[in-house]
Amino acid sequence: MNYLTQPNQLAVYAGLLGLLALTSRYEFELDQDREPLQEIVQSSFSVLGGLVNDIASNLTNDDALHMLNLICKIFYVSNQLQMTRYLLNKLNIEPWILLFKTILNMDAKPEHSLPTTNTLEVESRNKLIFWKIKGKVAKCTYRMFIKYGNPKIVEEKEEIIEFSNAFWEKYSILLLECHLKIFFAKKD
């Protein structure tokens, strides 16, 4: 946590790598085995939100994009099997949803979005940090759709049902529009 609040970009990057490694340890744990992850998310995600705000103003910088990619990976890993309690709170998930919407709606540079059949060009585009971030965010939002998009089929826990209802009412259309925009932007 100390590294994440440093003014040094290298220290922040190291802090993000450490946080990713730590959250990865609990990625596939369930219930009481996830308790350490709940505490990690509780203490770190508000700091990550501040980092995202700083990075959002500098999305043309490759270093900032690499940090944003790490933050998206941390979110994904932390919520792999089930949403953490911290993010089940509407006030805590909303900034993340808005961030994901912004990322999904970001346009690629024209030279990276033109149709091509050149295999080498496709492979080099797939390695671009821009597409990696979009892909990770698409995975995060897709997982939310699958797990919480239909309140009738979610786990029988009150907090999960409440989150699913809120997700369905407030965020599902917003995120679905982003996914459809990407899908329909694909040129034949």
Secondary structure, DSSP 8 states (H G I E B T S, - for coil): -TGGG-S-HHHHHHHHHHHHHHHHHTTT--GGGGHHHHHHHHHHHHHHHHHHHHHHTTTT-HHHHHHHHHHHHHHHHHTSSS--HHHHSHHHHHHHHHHHHHHHH----HHHHS----HHHHHHHHTSHHHHHHHHHHHHHHHHHHHHS-GGGS-S-HHHHHHHHHIIIIIHHHHHHHHHHHHHH---
